[in-house]
Amino acid sequence: MSSQQESTNSRVADATIAAVSSGSGGAVAVIRISGPAAGEAVRALTGRLPEPRRASLARLADPRTGERLDEGLALWFPGPRSATGEDMAELQIHGGRATVAAVLAALFAVPGVRPAERGEFTRRAFLNGRMDLTEAEGLADLIAAETEGQRRLAFAHAFGHLGRQVEGWRARLIRAMALVEAGIDFADEDDVPAEARALARPNVEALLGALEAALADRRGAMVREGAAIAIAGRPNAGKSSLINALAARDVAIVSDEPGTTRDVLEVALDLGGQKVTLIDTAGLREAEGKVEAEGIRRARVRIAQADLVLWVHDVSTGAPPQARPDIDAGEGAGLWLLANKIDAASPGVAPEAEWATRRFAVSARDGLGLEGLTEALAVFVAERARGAEHPALIRERHRTSAQEAAGHLRAALAEWATLDDELIAEELRLAGRALGRMTGSIGVEDLLDVVFREFCIGK
């Protein structure tokens, strides 16, 4: 064990922490206490320790002065059968700020009790084996979920979906490693090494296929981060007016002056329970200055990363172009034509263009056609996210580990017939190490601060 991990475990074992774990401003506040002095803290404020795992009415008083602070419920969870794996208690009290502050001050006056740091309760649960690292990340996402799609995805990961997936991958890899190691152990037996290697290869190939399929599935990342919808077009086509209309508020400056939008502007929306990020981009033309040129460059970068591009054309200037716009949309991204300003268009101008996967006639100024566009966007995102409750790799950290593991498996398979068994075993061991980093079973020291700082204080 490293000195850093020993220091962390020592700090966890010695300290008792307390914090509000409920949302602020509610009628009831929940204060969590975890650590070796949790029971003593409850006794100090209530005069007794409740029966384990049963709520008990308690009168809370300041142990320093005896002053009555509040009346509420006390709960006692002896470790290791608790959320953090150590002695833990909860005080459910009235949620007024002064009451909460007084109770916390009384708790911190108990020897050995200190305020919790961000994410420290969840960190202790991880270090004490109550959850793996992917479940901790899922809990952070569940707390931060803004849409129904994000909630479902985070719930699955908070309760072990990715952890079980990774353990399945590791089990398959361990079987292959055991066979290769058997070939090494019985190298003096003529047939054993070749037979063991032949039996191991299908497991390695199947695991590589599973990792590649998981890496190719971007649904989870799209739900968590939001589907990116880029609004593109020539200057003065009405892009900023459109994003304002879709967002139902003024988020972009609207002007008749070409080149008003110089930078990429993003706004998040909830469409049908899925997060969507609308991206207003600079008008695409020959730039008239360095600042506009940089804005156009950034616009093209974001367009290339989008899940869907809405090409806005001002039909008051004439029919949409028949040639496909000179843009590089993202791989698999849709390209829709929005014939804007139909309220000012000449009669008979139709939003026809063979390059567009879908076409809409709208007026961002008057709201004409926007209801149908919004419904179509919601359907598009829902279809892209269908089945996204259980995709495995939703964070970049997960994808990086999976890519590293897949790289080692490819290296082993590429030279399977010629590499020594020792070298194949080493590639498989490195693949297993990369998978282990996902759940935190190995090599977690550098990951902990990054993961747990996302939490609020009482989690």
C-alpha positions in Angstrom: 0.0 0.0 0.0 1.4 3.5 -0.9 2.1 6.0 1.8 -0.5 8.3 0.3 -3.2 5.6 0.6 -2.1 4.7 4.1 -2.4 8.4 5.0 -5.9 8.5 3.5 -7.1 5.4 5.3 -5.6 6.7 8.6 -7.5 10.0 8.2 -10.7 8.1 7.5 -10.3 5.8 10.5 -9.5 8.5 13.0 -11.9 11.3 12.1 -15.6 11.6 12.6 -17.4 13.9 10.1 -20.7 15.7 10.1 -22.7 17.7 7.6 -26.1 18.5 6.3 -27.0 16.0 3.6 -30.4 17.3 2.6 -31.1 20.2 0.3 -31.1 23.7 1.7 -34.3 25.6 2.6 -36.5 22.6 3.3 -38.8 22.1 6.2 -36.7 19.2 7.5 -32.9 19.0 7.5 -30.9 15.8 7.7 -27.5 15.9 9.4 -25.3 12.9 8.8 -22.5 11.9 11.2 -20.0 9.2 10.3 -16.9 7.8 12.1 -15.8 6.3 15.4 -17.2 9.1 17.5 -20.6 9.1 15.8 -22.3 7.3 18.6 -20.7 9.5 21.2 -21.9 12.6 19.3 -25.5 11.4 19.3 -25.3 10.6 23.0 -23.9 14.1 23.7 -26.8 15.8 22.0 -29.7 13.5 22.8 -28.6 11.8 26.0 -28.9 8.3 24.6 -28.2 6.1 21.6 -31.3 4.9 19.6 -32.0 1.3 18.8 -30.0 0.4 15.6 -31.9 1.3 12.3 -35.0 2.6 14.0 -36.1 6.2 14.1 -36.4 7.6 17.6 -37.9 10.9 18.8 -35.1 12.9 20.5 -34.6 16.2 22.2 -31.4 17.8 21.1 -29.4 20.0 23.5 -26.0 21.7 23.4 -23.6 19.5 25.5 -21.6 22.6 26.5 -24.5 24.5 28.0 -27.4 22.2 28.2 -29.5 24.6 26.2 -32.4 23.0 24.3 -31.8 23.3 20.5 -34.6 21.3 18.8 -36.7 18.2 18.8 -36.5 15.7 15.9 -35.6 12.1 14.9 -32.4 10.3 15.6 -31.2 7.2 13.8 -28.2 5.0 14.5 -26.4 2.7 12.0 -23.6 0.7 13.5 -20.8 -0.2 11.1 -20.1 -2.0 8.9 -23.8 -2.2 8.0 -24.1 1.5 7.1 -23.9 3.7 4.0 -20.3 4.5 4.7 -19.2 1.2 6.2 -18.5 2.7 9.6 -20.5 3.9 12.6 -23.0 6.4 11.3 -26.0 8.4 12.6 -28.6 10.8 11.2 -30.4 13.6 12.9 -33.6 14.8 11.2 -34.4 18.3 12.6 -36.3 21.4 11.6 -34.8 23.0 8.5 -34.4 26.6 9.6 -31.0 28.0 9.1 -30.5 29.0 12.7 -31.6 25.6 14.0 -29.3 23.8 11.6 -26.3 26.1 12.5 -26.9 25.6 16.2 -27.0 21.8 16.0 -23.9 21.6 13.8 -22.0 23.9 16.2 -23.0 21.6 19.1 -21.8 18.5 17.1 -18.5 20.1 16.2 -18.0 20.8 19.9 -17.9 17.0 20.6 -14.2 15.8 20.6 -13.2 14.1 17.4 -16.0 15.5 15.3 -15.2 17.9 12.4 -17.0 19.3 9.3 -17.1 16.9 6.3 -15.3 17.8 3.1 -16.9 17.7 -0.3 -17.8 14.1 -1.2 -16.3 12.7 1.9 -19.2 10.5 2.9 -19.2 8.9 -0.5 -15.4 8.7 -0.5 -15.5 6.7 2.8 -18.2 4.4 1.3 -15.8 3.7 -1.5 -12.7 3.2 0.7 -14.7 0.9 3.0 -15.9 -1.3 0.1 -19.6 -0.1 0.2 -19.5 1.0 -3.5 -17.0 1.0 -6.4 -15.8 4.1 -8.2 -18.3 3.8 -11.0 -21.2 3.7 -8.5 -19.8 6.8 -6.8 -19.7 8.6 -10.1 -23.2 7.5 -10.8 -24.3 8.9 -7.5 -22.7 12.3 -8.4 -24.5 12.2 -11.7 -27.8 11.3 -10.0 -27.4 14.3 -7.7 -26.7 16.6 -10.7 -29.3 15.2 -13.1 -31.4 17.9 -14.7 -33.5 15.7 -17.1 -35.4 12.5 -16.9 -33.0 10.8 -19.3 -30.0 11.8 -17.1 -31.8 10.6 -14.0 -32.4 7.1 -15.5 -28.9 6.8 -16.8 -27.3 8.0 -13.5 -29.6 5.7 -11.5 -28.4 2.6 -13.4 -24.7 3.5 -12.8 -25.2 4.6 -9.2 -26.6 1.1 -8.5 -23.8 -0.9 -10.2 -24.6 -1.3 -13.9 -21.1 -0.3 -15.1 -19.4 -2.0 -12.2 -21.1 -5.3 -13.1 -20.3 -4.8 -16.7 -16.6 -4.3 -16.0 -16.4 -7.2 -13.6 -17.9 -9.4 -16.4 -15.1 -8.1 -18.7 -12.5 -8.8 -16.1 -13.8 -12.3 -15.4 -13.5 -13.1 -19.1 -10.0 -11.7 -19.2 -8.9 -13.6 -16.1 -10.0 -16.9 -17.7 -7.8 -16.1 -20.7 -4.9 -15.1 -18.4 -5.3 -18.3 -16.5 -5.0 -20.4 -19.6 -1.9 -18.5 -20.8 -0.3 -18.8 -17.4 -1.0 -22.5 -17.5 1.0 -22.7 -20.7 3.9 -21.0 -19.0 3.7 -23.2 -16.0 3.7 -26.4 -18.1 6.1 -25.3 -20.8 7.9 -28.6 -20.6 4.8 -30.4 -21.7 4.7 -30.6 -25.5 1.0 -30.0 -26.1 -0.1 -27.9 -23.1 1.2 -24.4 -24.2 -0.3 -24.5 -27.7 -3.6 -25.9 -26.5 -3.9 -23.4 -23.6 -3.1 -20.5 -26.0 -5.7 -21.8 -28.5 -8.3 -22.0 -25.7 -7.5 -18.5 -24.5 -7.8 -16.7 -27.8 -11.6 -16.8 -28.2 -12.0 -15.2 -24.8 -9.6 -12.4 -25.8 -11.4 -11.9 -29.1 -14.8 -11.8 -27.5 -13.6 -9.3 -24.9 -12.1 -7.0 -27.5 -15.4 -7.1 -29.4 -17.3 -6.2 -26.3 -15.0 -3.3 -25.6 -15.1 -2.0 -29.2 -18.9 -2.2 -29.1 -19.1 -0.2 -25.9 -16.7 2.4 -27.2 -18.8 2.8 -30.4 -21.9 3.4 -28.3 -22.1 7.2 -27.6 -25.7 7.2 -26.4 -24.8 7.4 -22.7 -22.4 10.2 -23.2 -25.0 12.1 -25.3 -27.6 11.8 -22.5 -25.2 12.8 -19.8 -23.6 15.7 -21.7 -26.6 16.6 -23.9 -27.2 16.2 -27.6 -25.2 18.9 -29.4 -27.4 20.8 -32.0 -25.5 23.3 -34.0 -27.3 26.2 -35.7 -25.4 27.2 -38.8 -25.8 29.3 -41.9 -24.8 32.4 -43.7 -24.7 35.8 -41.9 -28.1 37.4 -41.2 -30.0 34.1 -41.8 -31.7 34.4 -38.4 -29.6 32.0 -36.4 -29.5 34.1 -33.3 -33.2 34.9 -33.5 -33.9 31.1 -33.8 -31.9 30.2 -30.7 -33.6 33.0 -28.8 -37.0 31.6 -29.9 -36.2 28.0 -29.1 -34.8 29.0 -25.7 -37.8 31.3 -25.0 -35.4 34.0 -23.8 -32.8 36.4 -25.1 -29.5 34.5 -25.1 -28.0 35.9 -28.3 -27.6 39.4 -29.6 -29.7 40.0 -32.7 -28.7 42.6 -35.3 -29.0 43.3 -39.0 -25.3 43.9 -39.1 -23.5 40.9 -40.7 -20.9 39.2 -38.5 -22.6 40.1 -35.2 -22.0 36.6 -33.8 -18.3 36.3 -33.4 -18.0 33.5 -30.9 -19.8 30.2 -30.2 -22.8 30.6 -27.9 -24.4 27.6 -26.1 -27.7 27.2 -24.2 -29.0 24.0 -22.6 -32.7 22.9 -22.9 -34.8 20.0 -21.8 -36.6 18.5 -24.8 -38.8 15.6 -23.9 -36.8 14.6 -20.9 -33.5 14.7 -22.7 -30.8 17.4 -22.4 -30.0 19.3 -25.5 -27.3 21.9 -26.1 -28.2 24.5 -28.8 -25.1 26.1 -30.3 -25.3 29.4 -32.1 -22.4 29.9 -34.5 -20.9 32.7 -36.5 -22.2 33.2 -40.0 -20.1 31.3 -42.6 -18.6 33.6 -45.2 -15.2 35.0 -46.2 -14.1 36.7 -43.0 -13.5 40.5 -43.1 -11.1 40.5 -40.1 -9.1 38.4 -37.7 -11.7 38.3 -35.0 -14.5 37.2 -37.4 -12.1 34.6 -38.9 -11.5 33.1 -35.5 -15.2 33.0 -34.9 -15.8 31.2 -38.1 -13.0 28.7 -37.3 -14.6 27.9 -34.0 -18.0 27.6 -35.6 -16.7 25.0 -38.0 -15.1 23.0 -35.2 -18.3 22.9 -33.2 -20.4 22.0 -36.3 -18.0 19.1 -36.9 -18.7 17.9 -33.3 -22.5 18.2 -33.4 -25.1 15.4 -33.3 -27.3 17.5 -35.6 -26.8 20.6 -37.7 -29.7 23.0 -38.5 -28.7 24.9 -41.6 -30.7 28.2 -41.5 -31.5 29.9 -44.8 -33.1 33.3 -45.3 -35.9 32.5 -47.8 -36.7 36.2 -48.1 -33.5 36.4 -50.3 -34.5 33.5 -52.5 -34.8 29.7 -52.6 -32.3 27.6 -50.6 -29.1 26.5 -52.4 -29.2 23.2 -54.2 -25.6 22.5 -53.4 -24.8 21.1 -50.0 -23.4 23.7 -47.6 -19.6 23.6 -47.3 -19.4 22.2 -43.8 -18.1 19.1 -42.2 -20.9 17.7 -40.0 -20.1 15.2 -37.3 -20.0 11.5 -38.2 -23.5 10.2 -38.4 -24.9 13.7 -37.7 -28.2 14.8 -39.4 -28.3 17.9 -41.5 -31.7 19.7 -41.5 -32.7 22.7 -43.6 -34.6 25.5 -41.9 -36.1 27.9 -44.4 -36.4 30.9 -42.1 -38.3 34.2 -42.5 -41.2 32.6 -44.4 -43.3 35.6 -43.2 -41.2 37.8 -45.6 -40.7 35.3 -48.4 -42.0 35.6 -51.9 -45.0 33.4 -52.8 -44.0 30.0 -54.1 -40.5 29.8 -52.5 -40.3 26.3 -51.2 -37.7 24.9 -48.7 -36.5 22.2 -51.1 -33.0 20.8 -51.1 -32.0 17.2 -51.7 -29.0 17.4 -49.4 -31.2 18.0 -46.3 -32.3 15.0 -44.4 -35.3 17.0 -43.2 -36.8 20.4 -44.2 -38.8 23.0 -42.2 -40.4 26.3 -43.0 -40.2 28.6 -40.0 -40.2 32.2 -38.9 -38.0 32.8 -35.8 -39.4 36.3 -35.4 -43.1 35.3 -35.5 -42.8 31.8 -34.2 -44.3 30.2 -37.3 -43.4 26.5 -37.6 -41.4 26.4 -34.4 -43.7 24.1 -32.6 -43.3 21.4 -35.3 -39.6 22.0 -35.3 -39.4 21.6 -31.5 -41.4 18.4 -31.6 -39.1 17.0 -34.4 -36.0 17.9 -32.4 -37.4 16.1 -29.3 -38.2 13.0 -31.4 -34.7 13.1 -33.0 -33.0 13.2 -29.6 -35.2 10.5 -28.1 -34.4 8.2 -31.0 -30.7 8.8 -30.6 -31.0 8.1 -26.9 -33.2 5.1 -27.0 -31.9 2.3 -24.8 -29.4 4.7 -23.2 -30.4 3.7 -19.7 -27.6 1.1 -19.7 -24.7 2.1 -21.9 -21.5 1.5 -20.1 -19.0 4.2 -21.0 -20.6 7.5 -20.2 -17.5 9.4 -18.9 -14.3 10.2 -20.7 -12.4 8.4 -17.9 -14.3 5.2 -18.6 -13.6 5.5 -22.4 -9.9 6.2 -21.8 -9.5 3.0 -19.7 -11.5 0.9 -22.2 -9.4 2.2 -25.1 -6.2 1.4 -23.2 -7.5 -2.1 -22.4 -8.5 -2.7 -26.0 -5.1 -1.5 -27.3 -3.4 -4.1 -25.2 -5.7 -6.8 -26.4 -5.1 -5.8 -30.0 -1.4 -5.9 -29.4 -1.6 -9.5 -28.0 -3.9 -10.7 -30.9 -1.8 -9.1 -33.6 1.2 -11.3 -32.6 -0.7 -14.2 -31.0 1.1 -16.9 -33.0 4.6 -15.5 -32.6 4.8 -13.8 -29.2 6.1 -15.7 -26.2 3.5 -16.7 -23.7 5.2 -14.3 -21.2 4.7 -11.3 -23.5 1.0 -12.3 -24.2 0.4 -12.6 -20.5 1.9 -9.2 -19.9 -0.4 -7.6 -22.5 -3.4 -9.3 -20.8 -2.2 -8.1 -17.4 -2.0 -4.5 -18.6 -5.5 -4.8 -20.1 -6.8 -6.0 -16.8 -5.1 -3.2 -15.0 -6.8 -0.7 -17.3 -10.2 -2.2 -16.7 -9.5 -2.2 -12.9 -9.0 1.5 -12.9 -12.6 1.9 -14.0 -14.0 0.5 -10.8 -11.1 1.6 -8.6 -9.9 -1.8 -7.7 -6.3 -0.8 -8.5 -4.4 2.4 -9.1 -7.0 4.7 -7.7 -4.9 7.2 -5.7 -4.7 9.7 -8.5 -8.4 9.4 -9.3 -10.0 10.0 -5.9 -9.7 13.8 -5.7 -11.0 14.3 -9.2 -14.0 12.0 -8.7 -15.1 13.1 -5.2 -14.7 16.9 -5.6 -17.9 16.9 -7.7 -20.0 16.1 -4.6 -21.6 18.6 -2.3 -20.5 18.7 1.3 -23.1 16.3 2.8 -22.6 13.5 0.3 
